[in-house]
Amino acid sequence: MSTGSQRFCPLNFSGILPKNNQKALPMNKYLRTALTVSLALVCLPALSQWPVYPTADVPRTADGAPDLEAPAPRTAWGTPDFSGIWENYPPFGQASADDEQDPDAPPLAAFWDLGENFENGLPYTEQARALRAARMADNMKDNPDAHCLPIGYMQLHKHPQPHKIVQTEDLIVMIWESNGGLRQIFLDGRELPDSDALPWWYGYSVGHWEGDALVVESTGFRDDVWLDVNGSPLTNTGKITERFTRENFGRMNIDVTIEDPASYTRPFTVRVQHGIMLDTNLIEFICNENEMSSQFFDP
């Protein structure tokens, strides 16, 4: 977790390749381009951002350091407060030997292969398995991210670039640095739209509180969503349920359950972990500006 404006710069591709794919070299053009752009933006120095501005109301230890283990803050209306800038933790869903994982928690989500931490992978239908294989065989060049289109739902959750949460009593807005992604989660009691709703990249999201957990349900997706870099699909029959909990000041957990009878034989759940970032802000990311990589994609 970051406690300042200096960002971690993992510019070594071998360290972020999926564990079962680290010897699959050379890296295809799309993946190399996407990672280079994303990681270069993550590593921009502080001088190319806002000047350092201290985050307000940060709990401190006796020696003045941020107390990441302090209790989670609460809003004026009594709910846990998820406001702030968050980064993926641990990087790319690969926990280190030093990380203590809850043995009862769902498997950690992974950026490249969402089912990497499942013993037998994700429960794909035959159709979904074939589609994912075809996407991978084509070097994932049709991943929306490669064309400056909205990034796959779980790719956003696991992306190395951070995101900001703005929380009010009736609405949560998530602003993703990567590709300028934007989500709205309505907490005002409205229902999800029916099946005739115009399909959206990120679907339609409504939330409610169950104790200190925020439960968010999302439907109304497009029929061609890529959940991860490798192309695990989600169709317009899919539903995603997220359960947000703020473990302490420094850590947020999101248990994500994915249901899609067209793509998976049963629902499955993965865990996403995010760490708070202090004294920093998001960087503007305009993907299409001076975009010159797609000309090198294989036909």
Contacts in CASP RR format, 6 or more apart in sequence:
PFRMAT RR
TARGET T0000
AUTHOR 0000-0000-0000
METHOD contacts of the structure
MODEL  1
MSTGSQRFCPLNFSGILPKNNQKALPMNKYLRTALTVSLALVCLPALSQW
PVYPTADVPRTADGAPDLEAPAPRTAWGTPDFSGIWENYPPFGQASADDE
QDPDAPPLAAFWDLGENFENGLPYTEQARALRAARMADNMKDNPDAHCLP
IGYMQLHKHPQPHKIVQTEDLIVMIWESNGGLRQIFLDGRELPDSDALPW
WYGYSVGHWEGDALVVESTGFRDDVWLDVNGSPLTNTGKITERFTRENFG
RMNIDVTIEDPASYTRPFTVRVQHGIMLDTNLIEFICNENEMSSQFFDP
1 68 0 8 1.000
1 87 0 8 1.000
1 89 0 8 1.000
1 250 0 8 1.000
1 251 0 8 1.000
1 275 0 8 1.000
1 276 0 8 1.000
1 277 0 8 1.000
2 8 0 8 1.000
2 87 0 8 1.000
2 275 0 8 1.000
2 276 0 8 1.000
2 277 0 8 1.000
2 278 0 8 1.000
2 280 0 8 1.000
3 65 0 8 1.000
3 66 0 8 1.000
3 68 0 8 1.000
3 276 0 8 1.000
3 277 0 8 1.000
3 278 0 8 1.000
3 279 0 8 1.000
4 52 0 8 1.000
4 277 0 8 1.000
4 278 0 8 1.000
4 279 0 8 1.000
4 280 0 8 1.000
5 46 0 8 1.000
5 49 0 8 1.000
5 52 0 8 1.000
5 279 0 8 1.000
5 280 0 8 1.000
6 46 0 8 1.000
7 42 0 8 1.000
7 43 0 8 1.000
7 44 0 8 1.000
7 280 0 8 1.000
8 42 0 8 1.000
8 91 0 8 1.000
9 39 0 8 1.000
9 42 0 8 1.000
9 43 0 8 1.000
10 16 0 8 1.000
10 39 0 8 1.000
10 91 0 8 1.000
10 160 0 8 1.000
11 39 0 8 1.000
11 40 0 8 1.000
11 43 0 8 1.000
13 27 0 8 1.000
13 32 0 8 1.000
13 35 0 8 1.000
14 22 0 8 1.000
15 22 0 8 1.000
16 35 0 8 1.000
16 91 0 8 1.000
16 92 0 8 1.000
16 111 0 8 1.000
16 160 0 8 1.000
17 24 0 8 1.000
17 27 0 8 1.000
17 112 0 8 1.000
18 92 0 8 1.000
18 110 0 8 1.000
18 111 0 8 1.000
18 112 0 8 1.000
18 113 0 8 1.000
18 116 0 8 1.000
19 94 0 8 1.000
19 116 0 8 1.000
20 113 0 8 1.000
20 116 0 8 1.000
21 112 0 8 1.000
21 113 0 8 1.000
27 35 0 8 1.000
28 139 0 8 1.000
28 140 0 8 1.000
28 141 0 8 1.000
28 298 0 8 1.000
29 139 0 8 1.000
29 141 0 8 1.000
29 293 0 8 1.000
29 296 0 8 1.000
29 297 0 8 1.000
29 298 0 8 1.000
30 139 0 8 1.000
30 140 0 8 1.000
30 141 0 8 1.000
30 143 0 8 1.000
30 146 0 8 1.000
30 293 0 8 1.000
30 297 0 8 1.000
31 139 0 8 1.000
31 140 0 8 1.000
31 229 0 8 1.000
33 146 0 8 1.000
33 293 0 8 1.000
33 296 0 8 1.000
34 143 0 8 1.000
34 145 0 8 1.000
34 146 0 8 1.000
34 229 0 8 1.000
37 293 0 8 1.000
38 159 0 8 1.000
38 160 0 8 1.000
38 161 0 8 1.000
38 178 0 8 1.000
39 160 0 8 1.000
41 161 0 8 1.000
41 177 0 8 1.000
41 283 0 8 1.000
41 285 0 8 1.000
42 160 0 8 1.000
42 161 0 8 1.000
44 283 0 8 1.000
46 52 0 8 1.000
48 283 0 8 1.000
49 280 0 8 1.000
49 281 0 8 1.000
49 283 0 8 1.000
50 280 0 8 1.000
50 281 0 8 1.000
52 279 0 8 1.000
52 280 0 8 1.000
53 279 0 8 1.000
53 281 0 8 1.000
54 278 0 8 1.000
54 279 0 8 1.000
55 84 0 8 1.000
55 278 0 8 1.000
55 279 0 8 1.000
57 73 0 8 1.000
58 66 0 8 1.000
58 67 0 8 1.000
58 249 0 8 1.000
58 278 0 8 1.000
59 66 0 8 1.000
59 67 0 8 1.000
59 70 0 8 1.000
59 249 0 8 1.000
60 66 0 8 1.000
60 67 0 8 1.000
61 67 0 8 1.000
66 249 0 8 1.000
66 278 0 8 1.000
67 249 0 8 1.000
68 248 0 8 1.000
68 249 0 8 1.000
68 250 0 8 1.000
68 251 0 8 1.000
68 276 0 8 1.000
69 248 0 8 1.000
69 249 0 8 1.000
69 250 0 8 1.000
70 248 0 8 1.000
70 249 0 8 1.000
70 250 0 8 1.000
71 248 0 8 1.000
71 249 0 8 1.000
72 80 0 8 1.000
72 81 0 8 1.000
72 246 0 8 1.000
72 247 0 8 1.000
72 248 0 8 1.000
72 249 0 8 1.000
73 80 0 8 1.000
73 81 0 8 1.000
73 249 0 8 1.000
74 80 0 8 1.000
74 81 0 8 1.000
75 81 0 8 1.000
75 167 0 8 1.000
75 169 0 8 1.000
77 169 0 8 1.000
79 209 0 8 1.000
79 212 0 8 1.000
79 214 0 8 1.000
80 212 0 8 1.000
80 214 0 8 1.000
80 245 0 8 1.000
80 246 0 8 1.000
81 167 0 8 1.000
81 246 0 8 1.000
82 165 0 8 1.000
82 167 0 8 1.000
82 172 0 8 1.000
82 214 0 8 1.000
82 244 0 8 1.000
82 246 0 8 1.000
82 252 0 8 1.000
83 165 0 8 1.000
83 166 0 8 1.000
83 167 0 8 1.000
84 164 0 8 1.000
84 165 0 8 1.000
84 166 0 8 1.000
84 276 0 8 1.000
84 277 0 8 1.000
85 162 0 8 1.000
85 163 0 8 1.000
85 164 0 8 1.000
85 165 0 8 1.000
85 276 0 8 1.000
85 277 0 8 1.000
85 278 0 8 1.000
85 280 0 8 1.000
85 281 0 8 1.000
85 282 0 8 1.000
86 162 0 8 1.000
86 163 0 8 1.000
86 164 0 8 1.000
86 165 0 8 1.000
86 252 0 8 1.000
86 274 0 8 1.000
86 275 0 8 1.000
86 276 0 8 1.000
86 277 0 8 1.000
87 160 0 8 1.000
87 162 0 8 1.000
87 274 0 8 1.000
87 275 0 8 1.000
87 277 0 8 1.000
88 111 0 8 1.000
88 157 0 8 1.000
88 158 0 8 1.000
88 159 0 8 1.000
88 160 0 8 1.000
88 162 0 8 1.000
88 272 0 8 1.000
88 273 0 8 1.000
88 274 0 8 1.000
88 275 0 8 1.000
89 251 0 8 1.000
89 273 0 8 1.000
89 274 0 8 1.000
89 275 0 8 1.000
90 96 0 8 1.000
90 99 0 8 1.000
90 108 0 8 1.000
90 273 0 8 1.000
91 160 0 8 1.000
92 110 0 8 1.000
92 111 0 8 1.000
92 112 0 8 1.000
92 158 0 8 1.000
92 160 0 8 1.000
93 108 0 8 1.000
93 109 0 8 1.000
93 110 0 8 1.000
93 111 0 8 1.000
93 116 0 8 1.000
93 117 0 8 1.000
93 158 0 8 1.000
93 273 0 8 1.000
94 108 0 8 1.000
94 110 0 8 1.000
95 101 0 8 1.000
95 108 0 8 1.000
101 108 0 8 1.000
105 253 0 8 1.000
105 255 0 8 1.000
105 271 0 8 1.000
106 255 0 8 1.000
106 269 0 8 1.000
106 270 0 8 1.000
106 271 0 8 1.000
107 115 0 8 1.000
107 117 0 8 1.000
107 118 0 8 1.000
107 270 0 8 1.000
107 271 0 8 1.000
108 117 0 8 1.000
108 270 0 8 1.000
108 271 0 8 1.000
108 272 0 8 1.000
108 273 0 8 1.000
109 115 0 8 1.000
109 117 0 8 1.000
109 154 0 8 1.000
109 157 0 8 1.000
109 158 0 8 1.000
109 256 0 8 1.000
109 270 0 8 1.000
109 271 0 8 1.000
109 272 0 8 1.000
110 116 0 8 1.000
110 117 0 8 1.000
110 158 0 8 1.000
110 228 0 8 1.000
111 155 0 8 1.000
111 158 0 8 1.000
111 159 0 8 1.000
111 160 0 8 1.000
111 228 0 8 1.000
111 229 0 8 1.000
112 228 0 8 1.000
112 229 0 8 1.000
112 230 0 8 1.000
113 228 0 8 1.000
113 229 0 8 1.000
113 230 0 8 1.000
113 232 0 8 1.000
114 122 0 8 1.000
114 154 0 8 1.000
114 227 0 8 1.000
114 228 0 8 1.000
114 230 0 8 1.000
114 232 0 8 1.000
114 270 0 8 1.000
115 121 0 8 1.000
115 122 0 8 1.000
115 228 0 8 1.000
115 232 0 8 1.000
115 270 0 8 1.000
117 270 0 8 1.000
118 268 0 8 1.000
122 232 0 8 1.000
122 264 0 8 1.000
122 268 0 8 1.000
123 264 0 8 1.000
123 265 0 8 1.000
123 266 0 8 1.000
123 268 0 8 1.000
124 132 0 8 1.000
124 232 0 8 1.000
124 263 0 8 1.000
124 264 0 8 1.000
124 265 0 8 1.000
125 261 0 8 1.000
125 262 0 8 1.000
125 263 0 8 1.000
125 264 0 8 1.000
125 265 0 8 1.000
127 262 0 8 1.000
127 263 0 8 1.000
128 232 0 8 1.000
128 233 0 8 1.000
128 262 0 8 1.000
128 263 0 8 1.000
128 264 0 8 1.000
131 231 0 8 1.000
131 233 0 8 1.000
132 230 0 8 1.000
132 231 0 8 1.000
132 232 0 8 1.000
132 233 0 8 1.000
135 142 0 8 1.000
135 143 0 8 1.000
135 226 0 8 1.000
135 230 0 8 1.000
135 231 0 8 1.000
136 230 0 8 1.000
136 231 0 8 1.000
138 298 0 8 1.000
139 298 0 8 1.000
140 146 0 8 1.000
140 229 0 8 1.000
140 230 0 8 1.000
140 231 0 8 1.000
141 297 0 8 1.000
141 298 0 8 1.000
143 226 0 8 1.000
143 229 0 8 1.000
143 231 0 8 1.000
144 150 0 8 1.000
144 151 0 8 1.000
144 152 0 8 1.000
144 201 0 8 1.000
144 226 0 8 1.000
145 151 0 8 1.000
145 152 0 8 1.000
145 155 0 8 1.000
145 179 0 8 1.000
145 226 0 8 1.000
145 229 0 8 1.000
146 293 0 8 1.000
146 294 0 8 1.000
146 297 0 8 1.000
147 294 0 8 1.000
148 179 0 8 1.000
148 287 0 8 1.000
148 288 0 8 1.000
148 291 0 8 1.000
149 179 0 8 1.000
149 201 0 8 1.000
150 179 0 8 1.000
150 181 0 8 1.000
150 201 0 8 1.000
150 202 0 8 1.000
151 159 0 8 1.000
151 176 0 8 1.000
151 178 0 8 1.000
151 179 0 8 1.000
151 181 0 8 1.000
152 201 0 8 1.000
152 225 0 8 1.000
152 226 0 8 1.000
152 227 0 8 1.000
152 228 0 8 1.000
153 202 0 8 1.000
153 221 0 8 1.000
153 225 0 8 1.000
153 227 0 8 1.000
153 234 0 8 1.000
153 240 0 8 1.000
154 227 0 8 1.000
154 228 0 8 1.000
154 232 0 8 1.000
154 256 0 8 1.000
154 270 0 8 1.000
154 272 0 8 1.000
155 226 0 8 1.000
155 227 0 8 1.000
155 228 0 8 1.000
155 229 0 8 1.000
156 163 0 8 1.000
156 176 0 8 1.000
156 178 0 8 1.000
156 181 0 8 1.000
157 254 0 8 1.000
157 256 0 8 1.000
157 272 0 8 1.000
158 228 0 8 1.000
158 272 0 8 1.000
159 176 0 8 1.000
159 178 0 8 1.000
161 176 0 8 1.000
161 177 0 8 1.000
161 178 0 8 1.000
161 283 0 8 1.000
161 285 0 8 1.000
162 177 0 8 1.000
162 277 0 8 1.000
162 280 0 8 1.000
162 282 0 8 1.000
163 174 0 8 1.000
163 175 0 8 1.000
163 176 0 8 1.000
163 177 0 8 1.000
163 178 0 8 1.000
163 282 0 8 1.000
164 174 0 8 1.000
164 175 0 8 1.000
164 281 0 8 1.000
164 282 0 8 1.000
165 172 0 8 1.000
165 173 0 8 1.000
165 174 0 8 1.000
166 172 0 8 1.000
166 173 0 8 1.000
166 174 0 8 1.000
166 175 0 8 1.000
169 187 0 8 1.000
170 186 0 8 1.000
170 187 0 8 1.000
170 188 0 8 1.000
171 184 0 8 1.000
171 185 0 8 1.000
171 186 0 8 1.000
171 187 0 8 1.000
171 188 0 8 1.000
172 184 0 8 1.000
172 185 0 8 1.000
172 187 0 8 1.000
172 214 0 8 1.000
173 182 0 8 1.000
173 183 0 8 1.000
173 184 0 8 1.000
173 185 0 8 1.000
174 181 0 8 1.000
174 182 0 8 1.000
174 183 0 8 1.000
174 184 0 8 1.000
174 185 0 8 1.000
175 181 0 8 1.000
175 182 0 8 1.000
175 282 0 8 1.000
176 182 0 8 1.000
176 183 0 8 1.000
177 282 0 8 1.000
177 283 0 8 1.000
177 285 0 8 1.000
178 285 0 8 1.000
179 285 0 8 1.000
179 287 0 8 1.000
180 285 0 8 1.000
180 287 0 8 1.000
181 202 0 8 1.000
182 202 0 8 1.000
183 202 0 8 1.000
183 205 0 8 1.000
184 205 0 8 1.000
185 205 0 8 1.000
185 206 0 8 1.000
185 207 0 8 1.000
185 216 0 8 1.000
186 205 0 8 1.000
186 206 0 8 1.000
186 207 0 8 1.000
187 206 0 8 1.000
187 207 0 8 1.000
187 208 0 8 1.000
189 206 0 8 1.000
189 208 0 8 1.000
190 206 0 8 1.000
191 206 0 8 1.000
192 204 0 8 1.000
192 206 0 8 1.000
192 217 0 8 1.000
192 218 0 8 1.000
192 219 0 8 1.000
192 220 0 8 1.000
193 204 0 8 1.000
193 219 0 8 1.000
193 220 0 8 1.000
195 220 0 8 1.000
197 204 0 8 1.000
197 220 0 8 1.000
199 220 0 8 1.000
199 221 0 8 1.000
199 222 0 8 1.000
199 223 0 8 1.000
199 236 0 8 1.000
200 220 0 8 1.000
200 221 0 8 1.000
200 222 0 8 1.000
201 221 0 8 1.000
201 222 0 8 1.000
201 225 0 8 1.000
202 218 0 8 1.000
202 221 0 8 1.000
203 218 0 8 1.000
203 219 0 8 1.000
203 220 0 8 1.000
203 221 0 8 1.000
203 222 0 8 1.000
204 218 0 8 1.000
204 219 0 8 1.000
204 220 0 8 1.000
205 216 0 8 1.000
205 217 0 8 1.000
205 218 0 8 1.000
206 216 0 8 1.000
206 217 0 8 1.000
207 214 0 8 1.000
207 215 0 8 1.000
207 216 0 8 1.000
207 217 0 8 1.000
208 214 0 8 1.000
208 215 0 8 1.000
209 215 0 8 1.000
212 245 0 8 1.000
212 246 0 8 1.000
213 243 0 8 1.000
213 244 0 8 1.000
213 245 0 8 1.000
214 243 0 8 1.000
214 244 0 8 1.000
214 245 0 8 1.000
215 241 0 8 1.000
215 242 0 8 1.000
215 243 0 8 1.000
215 244 0 8 1.000
216 241 0 8 1.000
216 242 0 8 1.000
216 243 0 8 1.000
216 244 0 8 1.000
217 239 0 8 1.000
217 240 0 8 1.000
217 241 0 8 1.000
218 239 0 8 1.000
218 240 0 8 1.000
218 241 0 8 1.000
218 242 0 8 1.000
219 238 0 8 1.000
219 239 0 8 1.000
219 240 0 8 1.000
220 236 0 8 1.000
220 238 0 8 1.000
221 234 0 8 1.000
221 235 0 8 1.000
221 236 0 8 1.000
221 238 0 8 1.000
221 240 0 8 1.000
222 236 0 8 1.000
223 235 0 8 1.000
223 236 0 8 1.000
224 233 0 8 1.000
224 235 0 8 1.000
225 233 0 8 1.000
225 234 0 8 1.000
225 235 0 8 1.000
226 232 0 8 1.000
226 233 0 8 1.000
226 234 0 8 1.000
227 233 0 8 1.000
227 234 0 8 1.000
227 258 0 8 1.000
232 263 0 8 1.000
233 260 0 8 1.000
233 263 0 8 1.000
234 240 0 8 1.000
234 258 0 8 1.000
234 260 0 8 1.000
234 263 0 8 1.000
235 260 0 8 1.000
235 262 0 8 1.000
235 263 0 8 1.000
237 260 0 8 1.000
237 261 0 8 1.000
237 262 0 8 1.000
238 258 0 8 1.000
238 259 0 8 1.000
238 260 0 8 1.000
238 261 0 8 1.000
238 262 0 8 1.000
238 263 0 8 1.000
239 258 0 8 1.000
239 259 0 8 1.000
239 260 0 8 1.000
240 256 0 8 1.000
240 257 0 8 1.000
240 258 0 8 1.000
240 259 0 8 1.000
241 256 0 8 1.000
241 257 0 8 1.000
241 259 0 8 1.000
242 254 0 8 1.000
242 255 0 8 1.000
242 256 0 8 1.000
242 257 0 8 1.000
243 254 0 8 1.000
243 255 0 8 1.000
243 256 0 8 1.000
243 257 0 8 1.000
244 252 0 8 1.000
244 253 0 8 1.000
244 254 0 8 1.000
245 252 0 8 1.000
245 253 0 8 1.000
245 254 0 8 1.000
245 255 0 8 1.000
246 252 0 8 1.000
246 253 0 8 1.000
247 253 0 8 1.000
249 276 0 8 1.000
250 275 0 8 1.000
250 276 0 8 1.000
251 273 0 8 1.000
251 274 0 8 1.000
251 275 0 8 1.000
251 276 0 8 1.000
252 273 0 8 1.000
252 274 0 8 1.000
252 275 0 8 1.000
252 276 0 8 1.000
253 271 0 8 1.000
253 272 0 8 1.000
253 273 0 8 1.000
253 274 0 8 1.000
254 271 0 8 1.000
254 272 0 8 1.000
254 273 0 8 1.000
254 274 0 8 1.000
255 269 0 8 1.000
255 270 0 8 1.000
255 271 0 8 1.000
255 272 0 8 1.000
256 269 0 8 1.000
256 270 0 8 1.000
256 271 0 8 1.000
256 272 0 8 1.000
257 267 0 8 1.000
257 268 0 8 1.000
257 269 0 8 1.000
258 264 0 8 1.000
258 267 0 8 1.000
258 268 0 8 1.000
258 269 0 8 1.000
258 270 0 8 1.000
259 267 0 8 1.000
END
